[in-house]
C-alpha cells in the first residue's frame, strides 16, 4: 500500500468504523481498527476512520436493488467529503 501512496502523497485511506448507536466503540470497532492496523500499518498516517452508523440504511434508501455494501461505502465517502469541504 505504501508504494501506491508514493504516487499519491496527499491520499487519504478512509476506513468505516462500526460504532454502537450511542457512539461508543465496541468489539466490532476494535476488530476494524486491528484489521486496518495490520493491513495499513506502513501508511498509518494516511488512515482516517469514519463513523459508519446507519450507512446501510441510507444505502437501502438510495439503492432499492443492487449491492447495498457498495452503496454504503459510497455513503461513507460522500459524508466524509462533505465534512472535509467545510474545513
N, C-alpha and C positions, 0 to 999 in steps of 0.2 A: 504494500500500500504506500509506503514512504516513497518508493520510486515513482509511482504515479503522481504523488503530490509534488515531486520535484518540478514537474511540468506546470503545476498549478499552485504556486506558493501561497496564494490568498484563499485557497479552498477551505471549505468547512465541511466536516463529516457530521451529518445530522443523524442522531440515534433516538428513536422513540423510547420513552421511559414510561412504563405502565404503572402509574401511581394509583393508589387507592382513591376512592371517591372523596375522601376527606383530605386528599393531598399528601398523605404520608407515603413513604416508601416501604413496601412490603417485600416478601420473598421474591416475587417475580421481578420487581425493580432491581433488587440486588443481583439476580441472575443476569439481567440485561446489562448492568454495569460490568459484571465479571466477564461476560461474553465480549463486550466492547473492548475491555482492557486486554483480553487475550488476543483478540483479532487486530486491534488498532494501537497497541502499545507503542509501536515505533513512530506513530504520528499523533500521539495523545493530545498534543497542543491544539490540533485542528478539530477535536471532537467536541460537539455540543449536544447535550441531552435536551429533549423536548417532551413535555407532558403529552401523552397520547390518549388521555381520558376522553371518552366519547367520540373518538375519531371513527370508530367502526359504525356507530350510529349515524354520524354525519355522512359517512361514505354510503351507507344504505340509502339515505335520503337522496344523495347525488346520483347513485347508480343502482337502479332497481334490478338490473341484470349485470352480470359480469363479475370480475374478481374484486370482491369487497376489500381484501387486504391491500391490493394495489391502490385502490381509490383512497383507503385510509392513510396510506403512506403519502399520497398526494396532498391530503388534507393537512397532515403534519407539516410538510414542506411549505404549503401555502400559508399556514398560520405563522410559521417561523419567518418567512419572507415578509409578511405584513408587519410583524413586530420589528423586524430588522430595518425596514424602510423608515420607521419612526425614530431611529437612533440619531 
